[in-house]
Amino acid sequence: MHMRKYLMLAAVLAFATPVLAHTDSKFTKGPNGGHIVDAGGGTQHLEMVAKDGELTLYVTDANEKPVSTTGGSAEAQVLMSGKKYGVALSPAGDHIMKGKGDFVAKQGMRVILKTKDVGGGSYQVRLTPLN
């Protein structure tokens, strides 16, 4: 009888893991290879990719469908090696925002991102795009 309960619990957790994938503090790799997190209680998924001195933000809804970034803006603070670098991101396609800064992306960098009027919402999240 106890074995049946444990098997049922294991099955429930196995199916629940993808649902919880963006909500915990662990690094979750998005479809573009960056760090993806929930914003607004799951209203949007924000994925940050960093390469060289550029940040690329992919915005999708709770069902991973593209969210328009038209008319929105975002500000990022890149934190690495004890320094802060400000990066302004602007729309660069259907559901994409991009910005460049005076940094070279490397493992361990952190990004504090604030979006404004992106897909009808404004959020703040923390990301680690290269972990």
N, C-alpha and C positions, 0 to 999 in steps of 0.2 A: 504494500500500500504506500509506504514512504517513497519507494523508488518511483512510483507513478507520479507522485507530487513533484519530485525533483526533475523528472523528465518533462513534465508540463511547464515547470518554471523555466527550464533551459530553453524550451521551444518559444515561450513568450519573450524571453530576453533576446533570443536570436533575431526575432522579427522586430523587436523594439529598437535595437541598436541603430539601424539606419535613420529612424525617426529622430533619435536623440543626437545624431552625428554632429550637428552644428551647434548644439546648445551647451555642450560642456566646454571646459577650458583646454582640452587637449587639441593638438594640431589636427585639423581635418583638411585633407587635400581636396581641392575643388577640381572641376573638370578641365580647368586651364592650367593646372599645376601649382596654383597658389593656395594660400590659407583662406578658407571660407568660414564665415560665421553668420549667425542669425542677427538680425537687427530688428528692433521693434517687436520683440516677442515672436519672431518668426515671420513677420510681415514681408521682410526682404532678406535675401541672402547676399552678402557682400563678399566677393573674392578678390584678394589683393595679390598681384604678381609684381615682383620687383626684379629688374634687370639693369645692370650698370647704374645709371643715374635716373632711371625712369620707373614710375609707379603706374600700373594699369589696374583699374578697378572694374570688375564685372558685376553687374547688378541684375539679380533675378528675383522672382517672387517665391512664395513658399512651395510652389510646384516646379521650380527651376525654369520657369518661362521668363524670357527677357523683359526687363522693366526699362522703359524709356528714361534716359538721363537728360533729355532735352529740357532746357530751362533751369537745370540744377547746377549746383557747384559743390565742391568738396575741398577741405583743407586737411593736410596731413602733417603730422610732426614725426619725422623719422628720428629714432633714437638709436645711436650706436657709437661705440667707443667713447662714451662719456660726452658726446656732442649731440645737439639737436639741429635738424635741418627742416625748414619749412618748405612744403610743396603744395602749390595750388593745382587742383585737378579740374579739368573742364571736359564737357561732353566731346567724345571722339568716335561717335558711331551710335548705333541703335541703343545698346545697353552698356556702353563702355565709356569710361572716363580715363584721361591720362594726364600726367604731370611730370615735369623734370625738375631735378634739384642738384645741388652741389655735393653729392654723395656717390659712393660706389656701393651698390648692394652687396651684402655679404651675410653669411649665416650668423644668426644671433641678433640681427637687427629687429627692432620693434617699431610699429607704426600705430599712432593714435590718429584715427580718422574721424572727421566730423563732416557729415553730408548735410546739404541744405536743399530742400525742395527737389529731391531726387525721387522720381516716381510718386510724388505727392507726400513724401515724408522726409523728416530730418532726423538723423541718428548719429550716435557716437559709438565707435567700437575700437577695440584693440586687436591688432593683428601681428603675426610673426611670419611674414611671407616666405622666408627661406628655411624654415625648420623642417 
